[in-house]
Amino acid sequence: MSVLTPEQVRIHPGGATRDDALQEATDILVAAGAVTPAYVDAMRQREETVSTFMGNGLAIPHGTNDAKDAILASALSVVRYDGGVDWAGDPATFVIGIAGVGDEHLEILSRIAILFSEEDDVARLTAAQTPEELYALLSEVNEG
């Protein structure tokens, strides 16, 4: 099963607050059947302890370990905010919500980290004009 489908990828011309970005990430994961709506609370708790901002304009919000019962399946949500998100003082453009069953999120995290470690790849992701184009570039995160 793929953790990412075209319906789980969005591009917004404007920005958002971190809280709104967490809610949208959760809404996408709920629509995908991956989490219950309560997952957003676990994401917020995680941010209070440690920021999920990774550098290179990327934040990867995910729930605390206590949230395992809110996770129904492994999935990703990908939202690009061209206006940016103030992520506790860091500028995030990409907010990739992660839900992982068991330890699956660790493998997903490492694939995303590798993709965003290359500036050329980040530039291509930032230049994508449509969610479909962005999805195609991200589809390598699906393989593995």
C-alpha positions in Angstrom: 0.0 0.0 0.0 1.4 3.4 -0.8 1.8 5.9 2.0 1.1 8.8 -0.4 -1.6 9.3 -3.0 -2.2 12.4 -5.2 -5.1 13.4 -2.9 -2.7 13.8 0.0 -0.6 16.4 -1.8 -1.6 20.1 -1.7 0.0 23.5 -2.7 -1.2 26.8 -1.1 -0.1 30.1 -2.5 -0.3 31.7 0.9 1.1 30.9 4.3 -0.5 29.4 7.5 0.1 29.3 11.2 1.8 26.3 12.6 -1.5 25.3 14.3 -3.4 25.5 11.0 -0.7 23.5 9.3 -1.0 20.8 11.9 -4.7 20.7 11.6 -4.5 20.4 7.8 -2.0 17.7 8.0 -4.3 15.8 10.3 -7.4 16.4 8.1 -5.6 14.9 5.1 -4.5 11.9 7.1 -8.0 11.5 8.5 -9.4 11.6 5.0 -6.9 9.0 3.9 -8.1 6.7 6.7 -4.8 6.8 8.4 -5.6 8.5 11.7 -8.4 9.5 14.0 -9.1 13.3 14.4 -7.5 13.1 17.9 -4.1 12.7 16.2 -3.7 16.5 15.9 -3.5 16.7 19.7 -0.6 14.3 19.7 1.1 16.4 17.0 0.7 19.5 19.1 2.1 17.7 22.2 5.2 16.7 20.2 5.8 20.3 19.1 5.6 21.5 22.7 8.4 19.1 23.6 10.5 19.3 20.5 10.1 21.1 17.2 9.8 18.9 14.1 11.4 21.5 11.9 14.2 19.7 10.0 15.9 22.6 8.1 15.7 23.2 4.3 12.2 24.6 4.7 10.9 21.2 5.9 8.8 20.4 9.0 7.6 16.8 9.5 5.0 16.8 12.2 4.0 13.5 13.8 2.4 12.4 17.0 3.9 11.3 20.2 4.4 7.7 21.0 1.3 7.8 23.2 -0.7 8.4 20.0 -0.3 4.9 18.6 -4.0 4.1 19.1 -4.9 7.1 17.0 -3.0 5.7 14.0 -4.9 3.3 11.8 -2.5 3.0 8.9 0.8 4.4 7.7 0.4 7.5 5.5 1.8 10.9 4.6 0.3 14.3 4.0 2.3 16.8 2.0 1.4 20.5 1.9 3.6 23.2 0.4 2.9 26.7 1.7 4.4 29.1 -0.7 3.8 31.9 1.8 5.6 29.9 4.5 4.8 28.8 8.0 6.5 30.2 11.1 7.5 27.0 12.7 8.4 28.2 16.2 10.7 30.8 14.6 11.9 28.7 11.7 10.6 29.2 8.1 8.8 26.1 6.8 7.6 25.8 3.3 6.9 22.0 3.2 4.8 20.4 6.0 4.8 16.7 5.7 2.6 15.0 8.2 3.5 11.4 9.1 1.5 8.6 10.6 3.4 5.3 11.0 2.1 2.0 12.3 4.7 0.4 14.6 8.2 1.5 13.5 7.2 2.2 9.8 7.4 5.9 10.4 11.2 5.6 11.0 11.8 4.3 7.4 9.4 6.9 6.0 11.2 9.7 7.9 14.6 8.6 6.6 13.4 8.6 3.0 12.0 12.1 3.4 15.2 13.3 5.1 17.3 12.0 2.2 15.0 13.7 -0.3 15.2 17.0 1.5 19.0 16.8 2.1 19.7 17.6 -1.6 19.3 21.2 -2.4 18.6 20.4 -6.1 15.7 18.1 -5.0 14.3 20.8 -2.7 14.5 23.3 -5.6 12.6 20.9 -7.9 9.9 20.3 -5.2 9.6 24.1 -4.7 9.3 24.7 -8.5 6.5 22.1 -9.0 3.5 24.0 -10.4 0.7 21.6 -9.5 0.0 19.1 -6.8 0.2 16.3 -9.4 3.7 17.4 -10.4 4.8 17.6 -6.8 3.3 14.1 -6.2 5.3 12.7 -9.1 8.5 14.2 -7.7 7.7 12.8 -4.2 6.7 9.3 -5.5 10.2 8.1 -4.8 9.3 8.4 -1.1 6.6 5.8 -1.8 9.1 3.3 -3.1 11.4 1.3 -1.0 
